């Protein structure tokens, strides 16, 4: 090898033989809510985020639908409870009548980052909840307004994504502005700028949800990022006696169960009929075109569907690309089907 062949980055570069783009597939830990990495749940004090987190952990640990609606991938859970003292937290567990089978730690001081990283990298837990970012990760030398906290979140998020571990982390909000009478306004939505700390926290996490009162209900709304679409909103209800949470039926969007069934129908259809375009699936399944498209893209990112450019006899066109979705061998979709040939005998009428 000559000196001109030397590349100091050679050991760091992903070789094509190793697969620069690996089809690992995205796994929803909680369908339409959270995948892996850091997912923030931001809300004001007293909104009920801790009791919602308890239901979240219970659903994953038991393998039951979250809020009776969102399908989960079952796994082992750990809760690092820094916002509630042990006695108070256990009283809430009793009031919620939880099947509290997950592991719990009640740190008396900021949690050691080294232990947290080891827990993530060991994959001992599929989901780790930190309640809250401020009380568990901050210290005298690392506050929410310090860049060191953002650096830590970047490190934790990368480790969690690489390990396929979900970190659900609650976050406090800055004080709401006052109205003309000097009274704090009541937030009905949460924005990135409302979260306590540097704005760059938003760049260090995977996704973020806001929780706020919305009339007689609560709004769980997506601030967006990588896996959830900004503006997605789910209306929840809560029973004050048992702190039970559930998804109400009257939503502005497709219910998760309906979307799950549509995804299953898409998979079944392409399995039996081969690769199909969005238009083909819309017609065959008699469903909304955009719902079909959203499901296909999600199934593709999960690795359950393959996607190829639709064969075309002409030059490529600008605009939205034409894809076909399916499973297995794509060769069947690359062949142009022969036109049916009808034999006509001399002296006979054309067949009808």
VENCOR-V973272 format. One record per helix or strand. SS is the DSSP state (helix for helix, strand for strand). FROM is the first residue (numbers start at 1). LEN is the number of residues. Records with the same first field share a line. If there is no record, write none. Layout:
BEGIN
SS = FROM-LEN, FROM-LEN
END
This chain:
BEGIN
helix = 3-3, 16-3, 49-14, 86-11, 113-9, 133-5, 147-17, 192-3, 199-6, 256-18, 278-8, 289-13, 331-4
strand = 30-1, 34-1, 37-7, 66-1, 70-1, 72-1, 77-5, 103-3, 127-5, 139-1, 142-1, 166-6, 173-1, 178-1, 184-1, 195-1, 207-8, 217-6, 233-7, 244-4, 276-2, 306-4, 323-4
END
